Every structure is written in structure tokens, then in C-alpha cells.
Amino acid sequence: MSSLLQADPIAELLKRTKTIAVVGLSCDPLRPSHGVSAYMQSQGYRIFPVNPRIESCLGEKAYVSLLEVPEKIDIVNIFRRPEFVEAIVDQAIQLKVQAIWMQEDVVHEKAADKARKAGILVVMDLCILKEHRARFR
């Protein structure tokens, strides 16, 4: 973040974001990744599913990795177990994304530190849907 103090960096991030790559998005409507992504899509965000096991989800083509997404990604939203986070963060750094969002129970301090050193805002162990609803409803 810049040296300017922002009252709510999460609200600022969500206001300026247009695209969210969701790593680990499942097509199963009962999975949290699906419900959260469908909600964010309903709020006007473009969702890029990143999951090598699916071809598409929520009407969007799925990608094997972040590096295959052909458009600019604002937020990388991670729905993977912590042991997979560092490789995802490395790809996000390569793409120079604005923010990495690790969902509830996804915590990886080493990867978070690496992202912050690369100038990326990191949100960890919070649900993007809950944070959006708390600010914009």
C-alpha cells in the first residue's frame, strides 16, 4: 500500500476491482468456492475459474493456471489448502496482480510475506463474500 493512510483498504480494493481469478473454484454448488464466486459474479465482478479439473464454471472458461488467464487479474482469490498457496502466489507475483485473497482457513505466512515484498496487498483468512456484504449492503 502507499504511504497514504486508507480508512478501509479492503473496501478500496473491492471498489477498484473488476476481475477475480478464483483458484480452486468448484462447479459443485454446495462448495464454498462456488457460492462465493457466484455471489461476486452477481455483484458485477468478472470471475476467472482456475482449476485444471474443470472446463468451465459459472458461464466462464476455466484455466489450468493463473498464467493461462488471458486478461488482467485484479484479485487472486485462493480456495486451496495452504500447502498449495506458495506456488499460486509465485504465479500471482509474476502477473503483478493487485491483491491476493486467501479465503477463511487459508493461511500461509511465508507466501503472504513474499507477496507483500512484491508490492501486493494480501488478505488472509477472510471470506471475500462476507467482507463485500459487510461493506456494500
Buried (B, 14 or more C-beta within 10 A) or exposed (E): EEEEEEEEEBBEBBEEBEBBBBBBBBBEEEBBBBBBBBBBBEEEBBBBBBBEEBEEBBEBEBBEBBEBBEEEBBBBBBBBEBEBBBBBBBBBBEBEBBBBBBBBEBEBEEBBEBBEEBEBBBBBEBBBBEBBEEEEE
